[in-house]
């Protein structure tokens, strides 16, 4: 099985793609997912993360079939 990884807003532009599919066998946490897809870029402290539509932190455990999303913080006014 795989893990679906989605990127939103400026992260989508930065990565040049909207999503990836990665092997769930190679990752354990959201931080591991980032390492797998970010080509060595460190996880920025202001990036928001969600697993299956719920906000999580970088240490959250991921499972086969999960959807992991990364997006910049939302601002408004």
C-alpha positions as CSV (number, residue, x, y, z in Angstrom):
1,X,0.0,0.0,0.0
2,X,1.0,3.6,-0.4
3,X,0.7,6.9,1.4
4,X,-0.8,9.8,-0.6
5,X,1.1,13.1,0.0
6,X,-0.6,16.4,-1.0
7,X,0.9,19.9,-1.2
8,X,-1.1,23.1,-1.1
9,X,-0.6,26.8,-2.0
10,X,3.0,27.9,-2.1
11,X,4.3,24.4,-1.3
12,X,2.6,23.1,-4.4
13,X,4.5,25.8,-6.4
14,X,7.7,25.1,-4.6
15,X,7.6,21.3,-5.3
16,X,6.2,21.7,-8.8
17,X,3.5,19.1,-8.2
18,X,0.2,18.7,-6.3
19,X,0.8,15.3,-4.8
20,X,3.0,12.2,-4.6
21,X,2.4,8.5,-3.7
22,X,5.1,7.0,-1.5
23,X,5.6,3.5,0.0
24,X,4.3,3.3,3.5
25,X,7.1,0.8,4.2
26,X,9.7,3.5,4.1
27,X,8.3,6.0,6.6
28,X,7.0,6.0,10.2
29,X,6.2,9.6,11.0
30,X,5.0,12.7,9.2
31,X,8.6,14.0,9.5
32,X,9.8,10.9,7.6
33,X,7.3,11.6,4.9
34,X,8.6,15.1,4.5
35,X,12.2,13.8,4.3
36,X,11.1,11.3,1.6
37,X,9.5,13.9,-0.6
38,X,11.4,17.2,0.0
39,X,14.8,16.3,-1.6
40,X,16.8,17.2,1.5
41,X,15.0,20.4,2.4
42,X,14.4,20.7,6.1
43,X,10.9,20.8,7.4
44,X,10.1,24.5,7.9
45,X,8.8,25.3,11.4
46,X,5.7,27.1,10.0
47,X,4.5,24.3,7.7
48,X,1.2,22.9,8.8
49,X,0.6,19.1,8.6
50,X,-2.5,17.0,8.5
51,X,-3.1,13.2,8.4
52,X,-6.5,12.1,7.1
53,X,-7.8,15.7,7.4
54,X,-6.7,16.2,11.0
55,X,-3.9,18.6,12.1
56,X,-0.9,16.8,13.5
57,X,2.7,17.4,14.5
58,X,5.8,16.1,12.8
59,X,6.1,13.1,15.2
60,X,2.6,11.8,14.3
61,X,2.7,8.1,13.2
62,X,1.6,7.4,9.7
63,X,0.0,4.2,8.4
64,X,-0.5,2.5,5.1
65,X,-3.3,4.2,3.1
66,X,-3.0,7.5,5.0
67,X,-3.3,10.9,3.3
68,X,-0.6,13.3,4.5
69,X,-1.0,17.0,3.6
70,X,1.5,19.9,3.9
71,X,0.5,23.5,3.6
72,X,1.8,26.9,4.6
73,X,0.0,28.7,7.5
74,X,-3.2,30.5,6.5
75,X,-3.3,34.2,7.0
76,X,-6.2,36.5,6.6
77,X,-7.4,39.9,7.5
